[in-house]
Amino acid sequence: MSIELAKLYDNLFDRSIRQISKGEIEIDRQINNDRDRRRGLTLLIRPSDEVKARVRTFQEEMLNIEGEQYYQPISDLHVTALSIISCYEGFDLSQVRVFDYEQIIFQSLKKIPEFRLQFKGVTASREAVMIQGFPLGDGLDMLRNRIRNNFQSTDLQQSIDSRYRLTTAHMTSVRFRKELHCPYKFGNLLRDYRTAGFGEMKVQSLELVYNDWYQTSNIVKTLHSFHL
């Protein structure tokens, strides 16, 4: 397990948990906006059924305390391998040649060593609660760096690392869309799950998808599945 990644998750949790416990959160006003047209291209990893089941159990406990928040549907759970085009208003598939993107990912996947993901503990920000993911082995880092390098040598539309350089392997479980009614109790539940185990999986495939900001299943279009 990466010590640097564990520290990153720790720092995020430590910065946020006191504020969450006092109800000092940042509400996402776009979640219920039917006119939200932000779209992008993402390479993602879907969790195993075992991991999804454990996340669902955690979500149910949170639901019992704060029922009005946005709980990521189990079908939408994912780890972002890399955001190729970050969501923005007006992006449409007609603006790109999907085949070119598929080919770059194909090339990047060659001889990538097998890797696994371990999901252990939760972290949080003032906007969301996340399941901590830890890559086991160098495969994910190698893949991300290859894709970065391969896209840099093209003139294809992309915005890799434009918001921040992705180093984590987390899954967003809850987004805040309403004020918290029982912030102290909710914060204590997050502390209880701080080191909880959510399972481990071998990564066997990745999906290139056209997506909205929340990876909503009835909006997401899977453009290609890549098998490792």
C-alpha positions in Angstrom: 0.0 0.0 0.0 1.3 3.4 -1.0 2.4 5.5 2.1 2.1 8.7 0.0 -1.4 7.9 -1.1 -2.4 6.9 2.5 -1.1 10.3 3.7 -3.1 12.1 1.0 -6.3 10.4 2.1 -5.4 11.1 5.8 -4.9 14.8 5.1 -8.1 15.1 3.2 -10.1 13.4 6.0 -8.4 15.4 8.8 -9.1 18.7 7.0 -12.7 17.9 6.5 -14.2 15.7 9.3 -14.5 18.5 11.9 -16.3 20.7 9.4 -18.6 17.9 8.3 -19.4 17.1 12.0 -20.5 20.7 12.4 -22.5 20.8 9.2 -20.1 23.0 7.4 -20.3 21.3 4.0 -20.4 22.5 0.4 -23.6 21.6 -1.4 -23.6 20.6 -5.0 -26.4 22.6 -6.6 -26.1 20.8 -10.0 -27.1 17.3 -8.9 -30.8 17.9 -9.4 -30.4 20.2 -12.4 -32.0 18.4 -15.4 -30.4 21.0 -17.7 -26.9 20.2 -16.7 -25.2 19.5 -20.0 -21.6 19.0 -18.8 -20.1 16.0 -20.7 -16.7 14.4 -21.0 -14.6 11.3 -21.9 -13.3 9.1 -19.1 -11.4 5.9 -18.8 -12.7 4.1 -15.8 -12.7 0.9 -13.7 -15.8 -0.8 -12.4 -15.7 -2.4 -8.9 -16.4 -6.0 -8.3 -19.7 -7.3 -7.0 -18.1 -7.9 -3.6 -16.9 -4.4 -3.3 -20.2 -2.9 -4.5 -22.1 -4.9 -1.9 -19.9 -3.7 0.9 -20.2 -0.1 -0.3 -24.0 -0.5 -0.4 -24.0 -1.6 3.3 -22.0 1.5 4.2 -24.4 3.7 2.2 -27.4 2.2 4.0 -26.0 3.2 7.3 -25.4 6.7 6.1 -28.9 6.8 4.6 -30.4 6.0 8.0 -28.8 9.2 9.4 -28.9 11.5 6.3 -31.5 10.3 3.9 -31.5 13.4 1.6 -28.0 13.3 0.3 -27.0 11.9 -3.1 -25.9 8.3 -2.7 -24.0 7.2 -5.8 -26.1 4.4 -7.3 -24.3 1.0 -7.2 -24.5 0.9 -11.0 -22.6 4.2 -11.2 -19.7 3.3 -8.8 -16.3 3.6 -10.5 -12.6 4.4 -10.1 -11.4 7.0 -12.6 -8.3 5.6 -14.3 -7.9 8.9 -16.2 -10.2 11.8 -17.2 -9.4 12.2 -20.9 -11.7 15.2 -21.5 -13.0 16.7 -18.3 -16.7 17.5 -18.3 -17.7 20.8 -19.7 -20.9 22.4 -21.1 -21.3 21.8 -24.8 -19.0 18.8 -25.3 -20.4 16.2 -27.7 -19.1 13.0 -29.3 -19.5 14.6 -32.7 -16.5 16.8 -31.9 -14.1 13.9 -31.7 -13.1 10.7 -33.6 -13.6 8.1 -30.9 -11.5 5.5 -32.9 -8.4 7.7 -32.4 -8.9 7.7 -28.6 -9.4 4.0 -28.5 -6.2 3.4 -30.4 -4.1 5.5 -28.0 -5.5 3.5 -25.1 -4.9 0.2 -26.9 -1.2 1.2 -27.4 -0.9 2.4 -23.8 -2.2 -0.9 -22.5 0.4 -3.1 -24.1 2.6 -5.0 -21.6 1.0 -3.3 -18.6 1.6 -5.6 -15.7 -1.4 -7.1 -13.8 -2.6 -5.0 -10.9 -5.2 -5.1 -8.2 -7.1 -2.5 -6.3 -7.7 -2.7 -2.5 -10.5 -0.6 -1.1 -9.9 0.1 2.6 -11.3 2.9 4.7 -13.2 6.1 3.9 -12.1 9.7 3.4 -14.1 12.8 2.9 -14.1 16.4 1.7 -16.7 19.1 2.4 -18.4 18.0 -0.9 -18.4 14.2 -0.7 -17.6 11.0 1.0 -15.2 8.6 -0.8 -14.1 5.0 -0.5 -10.3 4.9 -0.4 -8.7 2.9 -3.2 -5.1 1.7 -3.2 -3.5 0.2 -6.4 -1.4 -2.9 -5.6 1.5 -3.0 -8.1 2.7 -0.4 -10.6 0.2 -1.2 -13.4 -2.2 1.7 -12.8 0.6 4.3 -12.5 2.3 3.0 -15.6 -1.0 3.1 -17.6 -1.8 6.6 -16.5 1.7 7.9 -17.5 1.7 6.1 -20.8 -1.7 7.6 -21.7 -0.5 11.1 -20.7 2.6 10.8 -22.8 0.8 9.3 -25.8 -1.8 12.0 -25.9 0.8 14.7 -25.5 2.3 13.7 -28.9 -1.1 14.2 -30.6 -3.3 17.2 -31.4 -6.4 15.4 -30.1 -8.8 17.3 -27.8 -7.9 16.4 -24.2 -7.7 18.0 -20.8 -5.7 15.3 -18.9 -4.6 16.7 -15.5 -6.1 20.1 -16.2 -7.9 20.2 -12.9 -5.3 18.2 -10.9 -2.9 15.4 -11.5 -4.8 12.2 -10.7 -2.9 10.0 -8.2 -5.7 8.4 -6.2 -8.0 5.4 -6.9 -11.0 6.4 -4.8 -14.7 5.9 -5.4 -17.2 8.6 -4.6 -19.9 7.2 -2.5 -22.0 10.2 -1.4 -22.3 13.8 -2.6 -23.8 16.5 -0.4 -26.9 18.1 -2.0 -28.7 19.2 1.2 -27.8 20.6 4.6 -27.0 17.9 7.1 -29.7 17.3 9.8 -27.4 15.2 12.1 -23.9 16.3 11.2 -22.3 15.1 14.5 -23.8 11.6 14.2 -22.9 11.5 10.5 -19.3 12.5 11.3 -19.1 9.7 13.9 -20.2 7.1 11.4 -17.5 8.3 9.0 -14.9 7.9 11.8 -16.3 4.4 12.5 -15.6 3.4 8.9 -12.3 5.2 8.7 -10.4 1.9 8.3 -13.1 -0.5 7.3 -12.4 -3.0 4.6 -14.4 -2.9 1.4 -12.6 -5.7 -0.5 -9.9 -6.3 -3.1 -10.2 -7.0 -6.8 -8.1 -7.9 -9.8 -8.5 -5.3 -12.5 -9.6 -7.2 -15.6 -11.1 -4.5 -17.8 -11.4 -0.7 -18.3 -14.2 1.2 -20.0 -13.9 4.3 -22.2 -17.1 6.2 -21.6 -18.9 9.4 -22.7 -20.3 10.7 -19.4 -21.9 13.4 -17.4 -20.3 14.8 -14.2 -21.8 12.1 -12.0 -21.3 9.1 -14.2 -25.1 8.6 -14.3 -25.9 5.2 -15.9 -28.8 6.4 -18.1 -26.5 9.1 -19.6 -23.2 7.2 -19.8 -22.3 5.6 -23.1 -19.7 2.9 -23.1 -17.6 3.5 -26.2 -15.2 0.6 -25.7 -14.2 -2.0 -23.2 -10.5 -2.9 -22.9 -9.6 -6.3 -21.4 -6.3 -6.8 -19.6 
